Amino acid sequence: MSSNRAGMARDAEPRLDSLDVVPDKIPFDVPYGPPISLDRAEAVVGAAVAEAKKRNWNMNIAVSDSGGNLVAFQRMDGAMLASIQIAQHKARAAATFRRPTKVFEDGVQLMHLNYLLAFDGVIASRGGIPLIDQGAIIGAIGCSGGADSQDEVVSKAGAAVINQSASKDK
């Protein structure tokens, strides 16, 4: 027997919201490793610049260490000045939050988790990707200057220098 009070059945089970699901493991639980070296950071930047040049996109590219501190940066000729800080912010957020910044973009845009924007250091814009070597975060790349999808393409090209070599070692 149910009563239709305010459109709700009295004996209906409460709806389990996806935010109420308790995962077995902590998401994005990748340990922090030693900081990326300048040589490796410059190789990451070089690969990202090569991808951007191939597509004729002017980008700002930042690589941070495992603590989110800037290690290498390059501003391509003609890249938007406002994107300098954005690229650095994406790299810092990807390293310190241990996840691609696309996760925050999806959280806000697709899942309407606007509270994410209240967290210090979050940027809800793709283009920040952690650099993982031997199972640990050694840094992150952040790119900015184009559409978010363009920033992500260039970041992935740079991240592949570390992330693909790490997967080949296994």
N, C-alpha and C positions, 0 to 999 in steps of 0.2 A: 504494500500500500504506500502510495507516495502522495505528497501534497505539492502542488505546483505553486509554491510561494516564490515570487520574484523570478519565475522561470526555472527554479532549481528543485530537483527531487529531494525530499527530506532524507532518504536513505542512500543517496548517491555517494559514491566514493569521491573524496577530494581529488582533483586533477593533479597528477604529479608533473610539475614543471621541470623542464630539462635542467634548470639551475639547481633543482633539489636532488638530482642524481648524485650519489657519492661514488666517485671513481675508486677503483681498487688501488691505483697508483697515482702519484702526483704527476699532473701533466707537465711536460717540458722539463723533466727532472734530469737535465744534463749537467754534470758537474762543471765548475769553472776550472780551467787549466791554467798553465803558465801563459803569460802574455805573448801575443804574436810578435815576432821579430820585425824589425824595420824592413829587412830584405823580403820577407814573405808578404808583408803588408804592401810593399811597393809592387810585388808581382800581382797581387790581387787588384790593385788600382790599375796596373798596366793592362790586365785582361779586360777590365770593365771599360777602360778608355778605348781599347781596340774594338770592342763591341759597339760602343757609342759612335765611334768614327765610321765603322762599317755601315751604320744606319743613318749617318749624318745628323746625329742628335748631340747637342751641346749639353753636357752634364757636369754636375759637381759630385765628386766621389770622395767619400771619407771611409777610413778604416780605423776602428777603435780596437783597443786591447780587451782582454777578458774583464776588466773593470769598467769598461766604457770610456776610457781615456783615449783621446785622439793620438794616433800613431802616424798616419799618412793621409794626405789630402791632395786632391788635384781639382782645379777649376779649369775646365776646358774653355778655350776662347769663345766668347759670346754666351756662356752659360749665365742664366739668371742669377743676379746677385743675392736675391732673397733666398735662393735655394742652397746657399753655402751653409747656413745654420740648419736648414732642414735636413740636408744630407748628414751632417754631424749628429743631429738629434736622432735620426733613424738608426745610425750605427750604434750610438749609445744605448738606445732603447732595446735594440735587438740583442745586444750583449748582456745588459743588466737584467732584462726580463726573460732571457734565454729562449726567445722565440722570434720568428719572423714578424715584422710589424704588420703584415697582412692579417694576422690573427686579430689584431685590435681593429683594423679596418672592417673586417667581417663581423666582429662583435658589435660594432656600432651600426654599420650599414645594414647588415642582414638580420642580426638577432636583436637589434635595438637595445643593446646593453650600454646605454649612454653613461652610466656610472663609471665606465672605464675611463672616460675623459677627465674624471676627478683625480685619477692616480698621477702623482708626480712622475714626470719623465715619460709618460705614454705619448705616442704619436700614432694616430689611427690612419695611417697612410702607408701603403705598401712600398717596398724599396729598401727595407732594412732586413738583413739576413745574418744569422749567427754563422761564425766560421768554426767548424768542429773538426778537431784533429785528435785522433786516437781516443775518441769518445768524450772529449772535453772541449768546452768552449774556450778558444784562444783569442777570440775577438769577434768582430762583426763588420759588415760592410753596409754603408748607407749611400744611396744615390738619389739625387733630386735634380730637377730641371725640366722634366717633361711631364706627361700624364703619368699617373701612378703606375699604369701598366707598363709604360716605357721605363720608368725608374726600376721596376721589378726585373725586367729583361736584362738591363745592364748590371744590376746587383747580382743576379743569378750567374751571369758570365764571370764576374769577379769572384764570387763565392766558390765557383767550380774549381778554381785553382787549389783551394784547400779541401773543400768538402768531397770532391771526386777522388782526389789523391788519397784521402783518408779511407774512403770506401774500397779502393783498390788494394790497400794494404792489408785488408782483412782476409 
